[in-house]
């Protein structure tokens, strides 16, 4: 009976489970929606009990009828999503999602104390939650699921703890966190064995009791693993509800503004990157239930669009600049739904280009390939458009799911692969490469420059960053 590893992805809209063999064959898959999602202004909450219900459904579907032996599992979640739990490990608060922006005052106080945190990061949310609900143990999204699977409290992984201001370089919490004693969990490196699936969880999920559970990483890191973007200078752009860009480097990329942060890989190398509030969620909000393929086809007639968009999914921006008061922009009037759709697609691609320009401004390594993953990578048209706007080749892996990345990490964490990169090479697909069309790249230069100007004029994009983006557009910047 073949061995396989289970990856579980706790997404914004649903849970995905993927059972993958050492050679990359998908032995089983399952999913379940998350329906109790509350968005209202800066508020974004979910019911953490629904996560467990969805995990049970997705895992049972993934394991149904498979002949493979589950050799280990790992769980990823949305970065910065937290809640408080009581002594028995049960939730005592709703889960504040990754882009919940209500802890702005707490974030400002922490920045004044010398911590580089953003308003939507987990540490300000921890202060917000304890002030309103009383003391409790801070729990990152996967911590809750891992505790249910093992039947006991577990440490957090350093990847999810990063936005709670955990110092991944020194391996410790900051002394200025300012939370009541006992709030912050212990932390381990991704890939560390947390325990085994307990009998109660086995009955609930169908995962065999005794299956090793290893510490995972954030969904952005999971997608990066799935893309195989682990070599020095390689990058992965995850486009789902929002946009996450992550790369691989021998040393951390230093950013005094705190916009770019650095995860630590299991082997001790660094995964720099950032998370934007721009993304495909803006399409769903403006065109609910739309036929995306039909609108993609119609949008091809508007290159460039008559309007320029900065399509924020929720108020405030985190990357490629920090602007808590930023709002979605639409410069100009689209002449049709197809033109508006085109403006949103192009606006996300412009943001992606600006993210890369910002990383270049910071001196990040860029000599490796760029992979596209996330739900939006299913759109062949958008992939082509993004290559054109970026003016560089992009690689679309055969599978783009964070759950695959967690299956890869589970294999490495259980000792079945010597390195994470070796496991990724064996279990992931290189996919196809999309080359940019120089004439199309030139078409998008002027609207991109206009967007940079608009963001700078509003005081959101710092002048040196805007100047660097314009220099690179003119070819004056160093590649």
N, C-alpha and C positions, 0 to 999 in steps of 0.2 A: 504494500500500500504506500503510495507516494506521500512524502512529507510536504506540507504547505503551511504558510504563515498568514495570519489574519490581520488585516489593517482595518481600523475603524476610524472614520472621519466624521466628527461632529461639526457639520456645516451650519450656515445661517438658516437655510430653508429645509434642511433634512439631514438624516444620518445615512452614511454609506458604509457598507462592509464589503471587503474584497478578500477572497482566499486565493493565494498565489503560490505556485510551486517554485522551487529553486531555479527552474529554467524559464520562469516568467509566464507560464500557462495559468490562466485564471480558472481555478477549479470551481468557484462559486461566487456569486455576488448577490447582494440584497440592499434594499433601501427602504426608508420610511420617512414621511414628511414631518416637519415640525410646524404645527398649525397655530400654536399659542404664542405668536410673535407680536408684541405690542410696540409700535412706533408712534410717537407723538412729540413733535418738536425735537428737543434734545434727548428725550426719553426713548430708550430702546431696551426692553426687557423680554426675557423668556422665562417659562416655567421650568426649572431644572428637573423636576420629576418627569417631564415629558421627554427629556433626553434619554433617560433610562428606558422608558417605554419604547422609544424609537430604536434604541440599541438592541433591545430584545427582539423586536420585529425584524430588523435588518440582519442580525446575526443568524436567526433561525432560517431566513430565506437563503442566506449565503451558504449555510451548511446543509441545507436540505438535499438529500440524494447524492452528496459528494462521497467519493470513495477515498478522499485524502485524509491523512492524519494531521490534525492541527498541532503544529510544533511550537507555536508561540504567537503572541499578539501584541500590538501596540496601538495606542489611541492618540489622535491629534484633535485639536480644537481651535476655535477662533482666538487669536491673540488678544489678551486684555479683557476677556470675559471672566467675571468673578462673581462670587456670592459668599455669604457667611453660612457656616454650619454650626450645629450645636454639639454637645458632648457625644451624642450617638452617631455623629456624622451626617445627620439629616439636615436638609436645607432649612434655614430660619429666615431667609430673605429671597426675593426674586433674584434671578441672575441679571446683572447689568452687562449688556452686550458690549462687544469690542468698540463700538462707536457711540455709546451712551456718553453724552457730553455735559451731564449735570454737575460734575465735580470740578468745574472751572475754578471756583474760589479755593478749593482744597489744593488744586494743582498749583495755583499762583503762590500759595503759602509754602508749598514744598520747594518751588523754584527759588523763592526768597531764602529758603534754608540751604540752598546750594545743590539741590537735586535736579538733574535734567530730566523732567517728566513732562508729558503732554496732558492736556485736559482729559483725554479719553483713556489714558493709561490706567492700569489696575491699581496702583498705589493710591492715587487720589480717590478712586472709587471705594477703596477699602476705608478711607477716612470718612467718606460720605455715608457709607453703609453703617459703620459703627456709631456715627453721630445720630443716626435716625433709628437704628434697630438695636443698639446696645452691643456689647462685646460678643465675639464669636471667633471661630477659626476661619481664616480666609481660605477659600477653595477655588482653584482655577477649574475651568470647565472639565478637562480630562480627569482631574483629581477625583471628582465625584464618581465618575464612571469606573475608574480604576479601583476605588474603594469598594464599590458595589461588586465588582468582579472578584476581588480578593477576599472580601468579607472583613476587612480591617482598614483603618486609616493608612494612607500611603504618603510618602514625600512627594512634593511637586518636582517636575523636571525643570532644569534651569532655563530651558527655552521658553516655557510658558511663564516662568517667574521673572523673566527679563523685564517685562513692563510693570512689574511690581517693584522695580528698582533693585532687583538682585544683581550684585556685582559678579558677573560670570568670569571675569578675569581673576579676581581674588577669591571667589567662591564663598561669598558671605553677603548677608543683608546689610544695608547701610545703617550706621548708628543713628542717623537722623530721620529714620522712617516715622517715628512719632506715634506708633500704634500701641494699644495696650499689650502687655506681656501675654504671650500665648496666641496672638493673632496670626502671626506668620508661620507657615509650615517649614519643616525641614526640606532641603533641596538636594537632588542628585542629578548627575549628568544624564542626558538622553541615552537610552540603551541599557540603563541599569535595571537589573531584575528587581521588581517590586513585590513579587509574590506569585501565587498560583490561583487559578480560577477555583473558587470554593464550591461546594456541592449546591448551595442555594442558587448561586449565579449560574451554575451549569444547568439546573432545572429550568431557570428562567430564559436562558439564551440558547441552549443547545450546544454551547461550547463545552467540550469535555472537562470534567473536574481534573485539576492538576496541570492544566495548560499554563505554561509560563506567561506572566504579564510583565512586559518591560516598559520602562518610561519612554514616552513619546516626545514629539516636538510640536510646534505650532503648525497650523495648516499651511502657512506659507513655506516653512521649512520642509514639510512633508511633500508638497508639490515640487519643490526643488530637488528632493531626493528622487521622486518619480521621474523627473525630467533628466536625471543623470547629470545635473549641472553642479558637479562637485569639484572639478578641476580649477586650479588657480586662474582667475580672470573669467570664468564662465558665469553666466547670468540666467536667471529664470524669471519671467514675468507671468504672474498668476492673475488672470483677469476673470473674476466672478462678479459677485455683487459689488465688490470694490477691487482695487488694484494693489497688488503686492509685488515688489521687485526685490529679488534677493540674489546675491552673488557669492563667490567663494574667494577667499583671500588667505594668505599666510599670516597676515597681521590685521588687526582691526582697523577699519576706516574711521578716523577721528573726525567728529563733527561737533564743533563748539555749540552749534545751535540745538543739538539734540534731536534733529530731524531723522538722521540716519542712526540706527542702532546695530549692534553686532551680536548675533547669536553665536554660541560655541558648539561646534560639531562634536560628535562622540570621540573623534580622534584628536581633539584639541585645536584644530584649525578654526577659522572664523568664517561666518556667514553674514556679511553686512547687507543692509537693505533698509527698506522703509515701506510703510503702508499708507496709501492715499485713500481719501474718501470719495474719489471719483471712480466710477465703474459701471458695469452693465446694469446695476440696479436702477440707474437713471432711465434706461430704456423701458424697463418693466413699469416704472412709475408713470412715465409719460404715455406709454402705449400698452396698457394692460391687455393681456390676451392676444396680442398682435401676432400675425404670421411673420415671424422674423425672416424666414427665407425669402418671402415675397418682397419684404421691405428692403432686404439686402440687395436683391436684384434691381429694384427701382432706384436705390441710392447710388448705384454705379453711374447714373446720369448726372450726379452732382458732385464732381470732383474738381475743385473743392466746392463745398456747400456755399450757398449765399449767406449763411449765418455762421458764426463762430461760437462754440459752446465750451464752457468749463462745467461739465456735468456732475456736480457733487450729488451724491446720494443722500447725504444729510448735512446739516450746517456744520461749518468748521472744516479746515484742512490740516492734515498732519504731515504730508509729504507730496511734493518736493519742497514745501515751505510750511511753516507753522503759522496758522492764522485762524484762531478760534472763531472769529467773527465772519469768516469768508462765507459767501453764499454762492449758489449756482449762477452762472452767467449765460446769457444768450445774447450775443451782439448781432444785430440785424434781424430781419424777419424772414423766416423760411417761407417759400412760396407754396409748399405742399407738405403732406406728411412724409413723403419720401425725402424731401430736402431736409426736413427737421430730423428724421432718422439719420441721414448722412451727417448732419452737423454733430449729433451726439456721438456717432461712431468715430468721426474725425477728432472730436474734442477729447475723447479718451486716449486716442493715439497721440495727440499733441501733449497731453499730460504725461504719457509714457515717455515721450521724447524729452520733456523737461526734467523728468526724474533722472533719466540717463545723463542729461547735461549737468544736473546738480551733482550726481555721483562723480562725474568726470572732474567737475570743479573741485571736489574734495580730494582728488588724486587716487580714486579707486582703480584697481586693475581692470583692463577692458579687453585684453588680448584674446579671450575665449569666446565661444559661441553664445548666442542668445536664444533661449528656448521659450516657447509660448505654451502655457498650460492654463487650467481653469476652464469653466464651462464655456466661456467665449471662444476658446480655441476650436470649438466644433464648427464655427462659422468660417468656411474657406474664404469668403469674401473679406471678412474682417481681418483675417490673418494676412491676406495680400495687402490690404489697405495699411495695416500697421507696418509691414515691411517697407512699403513705399514712403510713409511718413517718416519712419526712422532712418531710411536710407541705408539700411544694412540687412544682410541675410538673417532670417529667423528660422529656427528649427521647431517643427511641431511634432513632439514625440507621439509614438503610437498610442499610448494611454496617458492621460493627463490628470489622473485622480490623486488627491492627497492620500486616499486609502491605500493606493499602491505603495506610496512612499513609506507608510507605516508598516506594510507587510515587509518591505525591504529592511527597515530598521529592526523589526522583530527578528528577522533571520540573523542579522548581525548581532543583536543583543543576546540571542540565545547561543551564540558561539558557533553557529553553522557557517559563517563566512568570516574570513580573517579581518576584513575591513568593510566599512560601509560602502566605499566606492566599488569594491569587488562584488558585493551583493547587488548593487545598483546595475553594474554592467551585465550581470547575469539575468536580472529579473525585469529590466526595463527595455523599451524599444526605442532606437534612435529616431524613428519616424521619417518625416520628409522635410526638405529644406525649401523655403520660399525666398527667392531672390528679389530685391527691389528693382523697380523700373526707374532709371534715372530721370526720365522725362516727367513721370508722375511725382517723384520726390521734389523736383523743381517747382511743380505746381503748388505744392503745399507749403513752400517756404514763406510766402507772403502772409497767409493766414496764421501760420505759426508765430511769426514775428509780431503780428497784431495782437495775438493772445498774450504773448510775453509782455508787450507794452501795457495791455489792459491790466494784467495782474500786478505789474509794477506800479502803475498809476494809482491803484487802489491801496497801495501800501502793504500788500500781502507778500509779494515776491521781492526779496532784498535786491537792491540795485546791483551789487557785484554779481549776483547769480544771474540776473537778467542780462547783464553785459556779457557774461561768459556764454550764455545761450546764443546771443546775437553773434558773438565772435565765431562760435562753432558753425553757425548757420552760414556765415560768410566764408568759412574755411580758414579763419584766422586763428582758431583754437588749435591746440595740439591734440592729435588723435592718439 
